[in-house]
């Protein structure tokens, strides 16, 4: 231990640097740790504990209320915590002993059916010292083994050290709501809720390779599931269980989405959908602190709000609700295919009807610009430009009122709400339907760089891999098979990107976001419903609208979809243009390597096309400028060395 002071000081310096970047930002739980079957960490106990503390420190924003570490000869676990459930006795890492069997857990998430599981375990003879869900997972695992994870309904990333078997288990929830990354260094496996936690471990440094650049420029802001974009950084997949011991490193899935015949009648389907949705919302209201909802006035957030408000009203409580917009949008808003109307009148109607404590929040152009870079800090990657930076900003405001929010995220991916579920071109083009052409992505890039990356081939390979994985039935017609493919692509890619956005945006500011539509029971059921029931008579999200009858007023239930808002203020685009010009003028700006200056200046002189996004529905001309600024900041932040051939 006396031989380690220089390393320890270096770790402290790294943590201080991270703390400076994220000063004042707090959020829910984060986990981290390492495992080496051949190590004996007790020989350098102080040094290894310092590493765990530093891994905690760089993720402190995920849990400011408590922190803890655990160290054994081969395994170290770290945990930071925001108090949501079991405010007094929920300290982690948590150790449990039964006879000669002992296990330790570090866990991030919420188990919505924990009360039922706890009652079941008590009936089988288990006793509990805490009131939270952490001990339920631990007790269930020790009684039933890894198969107990299949019983969990919730969002989670779990690291569980089985001391008796000397095996580390990593689990991630079925749809990947909670993040979990890992990497390997010789015999050591290092894991963390966020990528930055991995880089707090000695000698794990951020590196790029050609695949990294393709992830950013050919797929971004999406990323290939299982990859962390940085070289050698991997991600535990949704529904995956990784077990690591002295003799093996095993990856297996405890859950995968599957196809099956749908036997329910249309009326029964509507009734079951209504029950699944309301049950999921009520389960996800589980909290020892007050909850709130995002309320745009659209069908998705309105359904969540109606159920929550109605449930709270029974005990005389009022629900806090929040809607978002941008300053000057009343002046500059332009109705288009994707955003036919503004949301405020509908949000006002819902707030009045359900007597919620409603708050209208606005984001200025300058705030959007400033938060572009904080969004990269939160995600550790370039992300959804101002679509993400504004959400990050809004979450920081909501946190002043509540620590838990329920949102309407994921309904469009599950119920077929996006235009590409319905457009003929989506059935005829073999490419991601939200990003069907590579040309808009290459509008600012240097031609030699485009040629070196071979972006089209990289994106096509990623797309085709997912198509091969799509669960289909032998009797599916070509059209139904394609519908399954589009639905599966959305769940694996587009929905995953939005879930990442929601987790990091909330977590960065101390706000736990819950997504009732992403309940795996809903996803399993809706995925297998025939299209003529899911969208009867071509009505977008028709099944969901019918399921919402009796819950929402008709003018809300049947209004045309309007997505997350964005600014139409030309001042915002002018700010972006000025910043990108400054970047181009800087000889040391990393992004200069990839951009064609003439293309950029020509692009800046051309009026932006708000109607033809290059990713999803919202990311058009201004968002391309914002994304390039994020990429430049990201590379400067991590001091990325360029891969050979890209200099």
C-alpha positions in Angstrom: 0.0 0.0 0.0 2.9 2.4 0.6 4.0 1.8 -3.0 0.8 3.2 -4.4 0.6 7.0 -3.6 1.3 8.3 -7.1 -1.4 6.1 -8.6 -3.9 7.1 -5.9 -3.1 10.8 -6.4 -3.6 10.3 -10.1 -7.0 8.7 -9.5 -8.0 11.6 -7.2 -7.0 14.1 -9.9 -9.1 12.2 -12.4 -12.1 12.3 -10.1 -11.7 16.0 -9.5 -11.7 16.6 -13.2 -15.0 14.7 -13.6 -16.5 16.5 -10.6 -15.6 19.8 -12.2 -17.3 18.8 -15.4 -20.5 17.8 -13.7 -20.5 20.0 -10.6 -23.9 20.3 -9.0 -25.6 17.6 -11.2 -27.2 14.7 -9.2 -29.3 11.7 -10.0 -30.4 8.2 -9.1 -28.3 5.0 -8.6 -25.1 4.0 -10.4 -23.1 0.8 -10.1 -19.5 -0.1 -10.9 -16.9 -2.6 -10.1 -14.3 -5.1 -11.3 -13.5 -8.8 -11.1 -10.3 -10.8 -11.7 -10.4 -14.5 -10.8 -6.6 -14.6 -10.3 -6.2 -11.5 -8.2 -5.8 -10.9 -4.5 -7.0 -7.4 -4.0 -6.5 -7.7 -0.2 -2.8 -7.2 -0.9 -3.4 -3.7 -2.1 -6.6 -3.0 -0.2 -6.3 0.8 0.1 -5.4 1.2 -3.6 -8.3 -0.9 -4.8 -10.8 0.8 -2.5 -9.6 4.1 -3.9 -10.4 2.9 -7.4 -13.9 1.9 -6.3 -14.3 5.3 -4.7 -13.2 7.1 -7.9 -15.6 5.0 -10.0 -18.3 6.2 -7.6 -17.2 9.7 -7.7 -17.4 10.1 -11.5 -21.0 8.7 -11.3 -22.0 10.7 -8.2 -24.6 12.6 -10.2 -26.5 9.3 -10.4 -26.9 9.0 -6.7 -26.0 11.9 -4.3 -27.7 10.6 -1.2 -25.5 7.6 -0.3 -22.5 5.7 -1.5 -20.7 2.5 -0.7 -18.1 0.0 -1.7 -17.3 -3.7 -1.2 -14.0 -5.4 -1.7 -13.1 -9.1 -1.7 -9.9 -10.8 -2.9 -11.2 -11.1 -6.4 -14.1 -8.7 -6.7 -14.9 -5.0 -6.0 -18.4 -3.4 -6.1 -19.3 0.3 -5.9 -22.7 2.0 -5.6 -24.1 5.5 -5.5 -27.7 6.0 -4.5 -30.6 8.4 -4.8 -33.3 7.7 -2.2 -36.6 6.6 -3.9 -37.5 3.4 -2.2 -36.5 2.3 1.3 -35.1 5.6 2.4 -33.5 4.3 5.6 -32.2 0.8 5.1 -31.4 0.6 1.4 -27.6 1.0 1.6 -25.6 -0.8 -1.0 -23.6 -2.8 -1.8 -25.8 -5.2 0.2 -24.6 -8.5 1.6 -26.8 -11.4 2.6 -25.7 -14.6 4.3 -27.7 -17.9 4.6 -25.8 -20.7 6.1 -22.6 -21.1 4.2 -24.0 -19.2 1.2 -23.3 -15.5 0.9 -23.9 -13.0 -1.9 -23.3 -9.2 -2.4 -25.3 -7.0 -4.8 -24.9 -3.6 -6.4 -28.1 -2.7 -8.2 -29.6 0.3 -10.2 -33.3 0.4 -10.9 -36.7 -0.3 -9.6 -38.6 -3.6 -9.3 -42.3 -2.8 -9.7 -43.5 -6.2 -8.6 -41.2 -6.4 -5.6 -44.1 -6.4 -3.0 -45.6 -9.5 -4.6 -42.2 -11.3 -4.9 -41.4 -10.4 -1.3 -44.6 -11.9 -0.1 -43.9 -15.0 -2.1 -40.4 -15.4 -0.6 -41.8 -14.8 3.0 -44.3 -17.6 2.4 -41.3 -19.8 1.5 -39.6 -19.0 4.8 -37.4 -16.0 3.9 -36.9 -13.1 6.4 -36.1 -9.5 5.5 -34.2 -6.8 7.3 -35.0 -4.0 4.8 -38.2 -2.7 3.1 -36.8 -2.2 -0.3 -36.5 -4.2 -3.5 -32.7 -4.7 -3.3 -32.9 -7.4 -0.7 -35.8 -9.0 -2.6 -33.5 -9.6 -5.6 -30.7 -10.8 -3.3 -32.9 -13.3 -1.4 -34.6 -14.5 -4.6 -31.3 -15.1 -6.3 -30.0 -17.0 -3.3 -33.1 -19.2 -3.1 -33.7 -19.8 -6.9 -30.5 -18.9 -8.6 -30.2 -16.8 -11.8 -33.6 -17.9 -13.0 -35.2 -15.6 -10.3 -34.4 -12.7 -12.6 -37.1 -13.8 -15.0 -39.7 -13.0 -12.3 -38.6 -9.4 -12.1 -40.9 -6.7 -13.6 -38.9 -3.5 -13.6 -35.9 -1.6 -14.9 -32.5 -2.7 -13.7 -28.8 -3.2 -14.0 -27.5 -5.7 -11.5 -24.0 -6.8 -10.5 -24.2 -9.7 -8.1 -21.1 -11.4 -6.6 -21.8 -14.9 -5.4 -19.0 -15.4 -2.9 -19.7 -19.0 -2.4 -19.3 -19.9 -6.1 -16.7 -17.1 -6.8 -18.9 -16.0 -9.7 -19.8 -12.5 -10.8 -23.3 -12.1 -12.4 -24.3 -9.1 -14.6 -28.0 -8.6 -15.5 -29.8 -6.0 -17.5 -33.5 -5.4 -17.8 -35.4 -6.8 -20.8 -35.6 -3.6 -22.8 -32.4 -2.0 -21.7 -34.0 0.9 -19.8 -31.1 1.0 -17.4 -27.5 1.1 -18.8 -24.6 -1.2 -18.1 -21.2 -1.1 -19.9 -18.2 -3.3 -19.5 -14.7 -3.9 -20.8 -11.9 -6.4 -20.3 -8.3 -5.7 -19.4 -6.3 -9.0 -19.5 -8.1 -11.2 -16.9 -10.0 -8.3 -15.4 -13.6 -7.4 -16.2 -14.6 -3.8 -15.4 -18.2 -2.7 -15.5 -20.1 0.5 -14.9 -23.5 2.2 -15.3 -21.9 4.8 -17.5 -18.9 4.7 -19.8 -17.1 7.4 -17.8 -17.0 4.9 -14.9 -14.9 2.5 -16.9 -12.4 5.3 -17.7 -12.0 5.9 -13.9 -10.3 2.5 -13.8 -6.5 2.6 -14.3 -5.2 2.1 -17.8 -8.7 2.0 -19.4 -8.5 4.9 -21.8 -10.8 6.3 -24.4 -9.8 5.1 -27.9 -11.4 5.3 -31.3 -11.1 3.0 -34.3 -12.8 3.0 -37.7 -15.8 1.3 -36.3 -16.2 4.1 -33.7 -16.3 6.7 -36.4 -18.8 4.7 -38.4 -21.0 4.5 -35.3 -20.9 8.3 -35.0 -21.2 9.3 -38.6 -23.1 6.4 -40.2 -25.5 5.4 -37.4 -25.4 8.2 -34.8 -27.1 9.3 -32.7 -28.1 5.6 -32.6 -25.4 3.0 -31.9 -25.2 -0.7 -32.4 -26.6 -2.5 -29.4 -23.9 -4.2 -27.4 -21.3 -1.6 -28.4 -20.1 1.4 -26.5 -18.7 3.2 -29.6 -15.3 3.6 -28.0 -12.8 0.8 -28.9 -13.1 -2.2 -26.6 -16.1 -0.8 -24.7 -19.1 -3.1 -24.7 -22.6 -3.1 -23.4 -24.6 -5.7 -21.6 -27.5 -6.3 -23.9 -31.1 -5.9 -23.0 -32.3 -9.2 -21.4 -28.8 -10.5 -21.1 -27.1 -12.4 -18.3 -23.3 -12.5 -18.2 -21.6 -14.8 -15.6 -17.9 -14.7 -15.0 -15.9 -17.2 -12.9 -12.4 -18.6 -12.7 -13.1 -20.9 -15.6 -15.6 -19.2 -17.9 -17.1 -16.0 -19.3 -20.7 -16.9 -20.3 -23.2 -14.7 -22.1 -26.8 -15.9 -22.4 -30.3 -14.3 -22.6 -32.9 -14.9 -19.9 -35.4 -13.1 -22.2 -35.9 -12.5 -25.9 -38.8 -11.1 -27.8 -40.5 -13.9 -29.7 -43.3 -14.3 -32.3 -46.5 -16.2 -31.6 -50.0 -16.4 -33.0 -52.5 -13.8 -31.7 -55.7 -15.6 -30.6 -57.7 -12.8 -29.0 -60.6 -11.1 -30.7 -60.4 -7.4 -31.5 -62.6 -6.5 -28.5 -60.6 -8.8 -26.2 -57.4 -7.3 -27.5 -58.6 -3.8 -26.7 -59.6 -4.8 -23.2 -56.3 -6.6 -22.5 -54.3 -3.7 -23.8 -56.2 -1.3 -21.5 -55.6 -3.6 -18.5 -51.9 -4.1 -19.3 -51.3 -0.3 -19.7 -53.2 0.7 -16.6 -51.6 -2.1 -14.5 -48.1 -1.0 -15.7 -48.7 2.7 -14.9 -50.1 1.9 -11.4 -47.2 -0.5 -10.7 -44.7 2.2 -11.8 -46.2 4.7 -9.3 -44.5 2.7 -6.6 -42.3 5.2 -4.7 -41.6 6.5 -1.2 -41.4 10.1 -2.6 -44.0 12.0 -4.7 -44.1 11.2 -8.4 -44.9 13.5 -11.4 -45.6 13.0 -15.1 -44.6 14.7 -18.3 -47.7 16.0 -20.1 -47.6 17.1 -23.7 -51.3 16.8 -24.4 -50.7 13.9 -26.7 -52.3 10.5 -26.2 -49.3 8.8 -24.7 -48.4 11.2 -21.9 -52.1 12.0 -21.4 -53.0 8.3 -20.7 -50.1 8.1 -18.2 -51.2 11.3 -16.5 -54.9 10.3 -16.4 -54.2 7.0 -14.6 -51.7 8.6 -12.2 -54.0 11.6 -11.4 -57.0 9.4 -10.9 -55.1 7.0 -8.6 -53.7 9.8 -6.5 -57.1 11.6 -6.2 -58.4 8.6 -4.3 -56.2 9.6 -1.4 -56.7 13.3 -1.9 -53.4 14.0 -3.6 -52.6 16.1 -6.6 -50.3 15.2 -9.4 -47.5 17.5 -10.6 -47.4 17.6 -14.4 -45.0 19.3 -16.8 -45.0 20.3 -20.4 -42.2 21.7 -22.6 -41.9 24.3 -25.3 -39.4 26.8 -26.6 -39.3 30.6 -26.2 -40.5 32.4 -29.3 -42.2 29.3 -30.8 -45.5 31.1 -30.7 -44.0 33.5 -33.2 -42.0 31.1 -35.4 -43.9 27.8 -35.2 -44.6 26.3 -38.7 -47.1 23.5 -39.0 -45.7 20.6 -41.0 -46.2 16.9 -41.6 -44.6 15.8 -38.4 -45.8 18.6 -36.1 -49.3 19.6 -37.3 -50.2 21.6 -34.2 -48.8 23.0 -31.0 -49.4 21.0 -27.8 -50.2 23.7 -25.2 -54.0 23.9 -25.6 -54.3 20.1 -25.2 -52.0 20.1 -22.2 -54.1 22.9 -20.6 -57.2 20.9 -21.2 -55.8 17.8 -19.5 -54.4 19.7 -16.6 -57.8 21.3 -16.0 -59.7 18.1 -16.4 -57.6 16.1 -14.0 -56.9 19.0 -11.7 -53.1 18.6 -11.8 -50.5 21.1 -10.6 -49.3 21.9 -14.0 -46.1 23.7 -15.0 -45.3 25.1 -18.5 -41.5 25.0 -18.9 -39.6 26.8 -21.7 -36.1 26.6 -23.0 -34.3 29.5 -24.7 -32.0 29.2 -27.7 -29.0 30.0 -25.5 -30.0 27.3 -23.0 -30.3 24.8 -25.8 -26.8 25.7 -27.1 -25.2 25.6 -23.6 -26.8 22.2 -22.8 -25.6 20.7 -26.1 -22.3 20.1 -24.4 -23.7 19.0 -21.1 -25.7 16.4 -23.0 -22.4 14.9 -24.2 -21.1 14.9 -20.6 -24.3 13.1 -19.6 -24.3 10.5 -22.4 -20.5 10.2 -22.8 -21.2 10.3 -26.6 -22.6 12.7 -29.2 -26.3 12.3 -29.0 -29.6 13.7 -30.3 -28.4 17.3 -30.5 -30.9 19.8 -29.2 -33.6 17.1 -28.9 -31.4 15.8 -26.1 -30.0 19.0 -24.8 -33.5 20.5 -24.3 -34.7 17.4 -22.5 -31.6 17.6 -20.2 -32.5 21.2 -19.5 -36.1 20.4 -18.8 -35.2 17.6 -16.5 -33.0 19.9 -14.5 -36.1 22.1 -13.9 -38.4 19.3 -13.1 -36.0 18.0 -10.5 -36.7 21.2 -8.5 -40.2 19.7 -7.9 -39.9 15.9 -8.0 -37.4 13.1 -8.1 -39.5 10.5 -10.0 -41.4 11.1 -13.3 -43.5 8.8 -15.5 -43.3 9.5 -19.2 -45.1 8.4 -22.4 -41.9 7.3 -24.1 -41.9 4.1 -26.3 -45.6 4.1 -27.2 -44.9 5.1 -30.9 -42.3 2.3 -31.3 -44.7 -0.3 -29.8 -48.0 0.8 -31.3 -46.8 1.9 -34.7 -47.0 5.6 -34.3 -44.2 6.8 -36.6 -44.7 7.6 -40.3 -42.3 4.8 -41.3 -44.7 2.2 -40.0 -47.2 3.3 -42.7 -45.2 4.6 -45.6 -44.8 2.4 -48.7 -41.2 3.4 -49.0 -40.4 1.8 -45.7 -41.5 -1.5 -47.1 -39.4 -1.1 -50.2 -36.1 0.3 -48.8 -33.6 -2.0 -47.2 -32.3 0.5 -44.6 -33.2 1.9 -41.3 -36.6 3.6 -41.9 -35.8 6.6 -39.8 -32.6 7.2 -41.7 -33.1 5.8 -45.2 -30.5 7.8 -47.0 -26.8 8.4 -46.2 -26.6 11.5 -48.3 -27.9 14.0 -45.7 -25.4 12.6 -43.2 -22.5 13.2 -45.7 -23.6 16.7 -46.5 -20.7 18.3 -44.5 -18.1 15.5 -44.6 -14.9 15.4 -46.5 -15.2 13.1 -49.6 -11.9 11.3 -48.8 -13.2 10.6 -45.3 -16.5 9.3 -46.6 -14.6 7.0 -48.9 -12.4 5.7 -46.2 -15.2 4.9 -43.8 -17.5 3.2 -46.3 -20.5 4.3 -44.3 -23.1 2.7 -46.5 -21.7 -0.7 -46.0 -21.3 -0.3 -42.3 -24.9 0.9 -41.8 -26.3 -1.8 -44.2 -24.5 -4.6 -42.2 -25.9 -3.3 -39.0 -29.4 -3.2 -40.5 -29.2 -6.6 -42.0 -28.0 -8.2 -38.8 -31.1 -7.0 -37.0 -33.3 -8.2 -39.8 -31.8 -11.7 -39.5 -32.6 -11.6 -35.7 -36.2 -10.6 -36.2 -38.6 -13.2 -34.8 -41.1 -14.2 -37.5 -43.6 -17.0 -37.9 -43.5 -19.5 -40.8 -46.9 -18.5 -42.0 -46.3 -14.7 -41.9 -47.2 -13.1 -45.3 -44.4 -11.0 -46.9 -46.2 -7.9 -45.7 -46.7 -9.1 -42.2 -43.1 -10.3 -42.1 -42.0 -6.8 -43.1 -44.2 -5.2 -40.5 -42.5 -7.4 -37.8 -39.1 -6.3 -39.1 -40.0 -2.6 -38.9 -41.4 -3.1 -35.4 -38.3 -5.1 -34.3 -35.9 -2.5 -35.8 -37.7 0.2 -33.8 -37.5 -1.7 -30.5 -33.8 -2.6 -31.0 -32.6 0.7 -32.3 -34.9 3.8 -32.3 -36.5 3.0 -28.9 -33.1 2.2 -27.4 -31.8 5.6 -28.5 -34.7 7.4 -26.8 -34.5 5.3 -23.7 -30.8 6.2 -23.4 -31.7 9.8 -23.9 -34.3 9.6 -21.1 -32.1 7.8 -18.7 -29.1 10.1 -19.0 -31.1 13.3 -19.2 -33.0 12.4 -16.1 -30.1 10.8 -14.2 -27.8 13.8 -14.8 -30.1 16.0 -12.8 -31.4 13.7 -10.1 -34.6 12.7 -11.8 -35.6 9.0 -12.2 -37.6 8.5 -15.4 -40.0 5.5 -15.6 -41.5 4.3 -18.9 -44.8 2.4 -18.4 -45.2 1.6 -22.1 -41.8 -0.2 -22.0 -43.3 -2.9 -19.7 -42.1 -6.1 -21.3 -45.6 -7.6 -21.0 -47.0 -4.8 -23.2 -44.2 -5.2 -25.7 -44.6 -9.0 -25.9 -48.4 -8.7 -26.4 -48.5 -5.8 -28.9 -45.6 -7.1 -31.0 -47.8 -10.1 -32.0 -51.0 -8.3 -32.7 -52.0 -8.3 -36.4 -51.8 -4.9 -38.1 -55.5 -4.7 -38.9 -56.1 -4.8 -35.1 -53.2 -2.6 -34.1 -54.0 0.1 -36.7 -57.6 -0.6 -37.7 -58.7 1.1 -40.9 -55.2 2.6 -41.1 -55.7 4.7 -38.0 -52.3 5.5 -36.5 -52.1 3.8 -33.0 -55.8 2.9 -33.4 -55.6 0.1 -30.9 -54.1 2.4 -28.2 -56.8 5.0 -28.9 -59.6 2.4 -28.5 -57.9 1.1 -25.3 -58.0 4.7 -24.0 -61.7 5.2 -24.5 -63.4 6.0 -21.2 -60.0 7.3 -19.8 -59.4 10.3 -22.0 -61.7 12.9 -23.7 -62.2 12.2 -27.4 -60.5 15.4 -28.6 -57.3 14.2 -26.8 -57.7 10.5 -27.7 -58.2 11.1 -31.4 -55.9 14.1 -32.0 -53.2 13.7 -34.7 -49.8 12.7 -33.3 -47.4 15.6 -32.6 -43.9 14.6 -31.5 -41.6 16.1 -28.9 -41.3 19.8 -29.7 -38.3 21.6 -31.1 -37.5 25.3 -31.6 -38.3 27.1 -34.8 -36.5 30.3 -33.7 -34.0 31.3 -36.5 -31.8 32.8 -33.8 -31.0 29.3 -32.6 -29.7 28.2 -36.0 -27.7 31.5 -36.2 -26.0 30.6 -32.9 -25.1 27.2 -34.1 -23.7 28.6 -37.4 -21.5 31.1 -35.5 -20.2 28.3 -33.2 -19.4 26.0 -36.1 -17.6 28.8 -37.9 -15.5 29.4 -34.8 -14.7 25.7 -34.8 -13.6 25.7 -38.4 -11.4 28.7 -37.7 -9.6 26.7 -34.9 -6.6 24.8 -36.3 -6.8 22.3 -33.4 -10.5 21.5 -33.6 -10.8 17.7 -34.1 -13.8 17.9 -36.3 -11.9 19.7 -39.0 -10.3 16.4 -39.9 -13.7 15.1 -41.1 -15.4 18.2 -42.5 -15.2 19.8 -45.9 -15.0 23.5 -45.2 -16.5 24.5 -48.5 -19.4 22.2 -48.0 -20.0 23.6 -44.5 -20.0 27.2 -45.6 -22.3 26.4 -48.5 -24.6 24.6 -46.1 -24.7 27.6 -43.7 -25.6 29.9 -46.6 -28.6 27.7 -47.6 -32.0 28.0 -45.8 -32.5 25.0 -43.5 -35.0 22.4 -44.6 -37.1 21.7 -41.5 -39.2 19.1 -43.2 -36.7 16.5 -44.2 -34.9 15.1 -41.2 -31.8 13.0 -41.5 -32.6 11.0 -38.3 -36.1 10.4 -37.0 -38.7 13.1 -37.3 -36.9 16.0 -35.6 -33.3 16.1 -36.7 -33.0 18.3 -39.8 -30.6 21.0 -40.9 -30.0 22.8 -37.5 -29.6 19.5 -35.8 -26.8 18.5 -38.2 -24.9 21.6 -37.2 -25.6 20.9 -33.5 -24.5 17.3 -33.9 -21.2 18.3 -35.5 -20.5 20.7 -32.6 -21.2 17.8 -30.2 -18.8 15.5 -32.0 -16.1 18.1 -31.8 -16.7 18.7 -28.1 -16.7 15.0 -27.5 -13.4 14.4 -29.2 -11.8 17.4 -27.4 -13.2 16.2 -24.0 -11.7 12.8 -24.3 -8.6 13.8 -26.3 -9.3 11.0 -28.8 -6.3 9.9 -30.9 -7.5 9.5 -34.5 -7.4 6.0 -36.1 -4.8 5.4 -38.7 -5.9 6.4 -42.2 -8.2 9.1 -40.8 -5.8 11.9 -40.3 
